[in-house]
Amino acid sequence: MTFDKEEGYALSTAQHSTAQHSTAQHSTAQHSTAQHSTAQHSTAQHSTAQHSDK
């Protein structure tokens, strides 16, 4: 019974550590995407302005 309790604690700690690491990577990916999206949006507006001028 003591062995089972110790194994459960180790598993819980490992999962907690992984969850925090995953969140950090996810946050970076979302931030990068947001900036990229803005750059693309700016290009689309520029293209439309040139087309209207013609």
C-alpha positions in Angstrom: 0.0 0.0 0.0 2.9 2.3 0.7 4.4 1.7 -2.7 1.1 2.6 -4.4 0.9 5.9 -2.6 4.4 6.9 -3.5 3.9 6.1 -7.2 0.7 8.1 -7.3 2.5 11.2 -5.9 5.3 10.9 -8.4 2.8 10.7 -11.3 0.8 13.7 -10.0 4.0 15.8 -9.8 5.1 14.9 -13.3 1.7 15.8 -14.7 1.7 19.1 -13.0 5.1 20.0 -14.3 4.1 19.0 -17.9 1.0 21.1 -17.7 2.9 24.3 -16.8 5.5 23.7 -19.5 2.8 23.1 -22.1 1.0 26.4 -21.2 4.3 28.4 -21.6 4.8 27.0 -25.1 1.1 27.5 -26.0 1.3 31.1 -24.9 4.3 31.8 -27.1 2.6 30.2 -30.1 -0.5 32.3 -29.7 1.4 35.5 -29.3 3.4 34.8 -32.5 0.2 34.1 -34.4 -1.4 37.3 -33.3 1.5 39.4 -34.5 1.7 37.5 -37.8 -2.1 38.0 -38.3 -1.7 41.8 -37.9 1.0 41.9 -40.5 -1.1 40.0 -43.0 -4.1 42.2 -42.3 -2.0 45.3 -43.0 -0.9 43.9 -46.3 -4.5 43.2 -47.3 -5.5 46.7 -46.7 -2.6 48.1 -48.6 -3.4 45.9 -51.6 -7.0 47.1 -51.6 -5.9 50.8 -51.5 -3.7 50.3 -54.6 -6.5 48.6 -56.4 -9.0 51.4 -55.7 -6.5 54.0 -57.0 -6.3 52.2 -60.3 
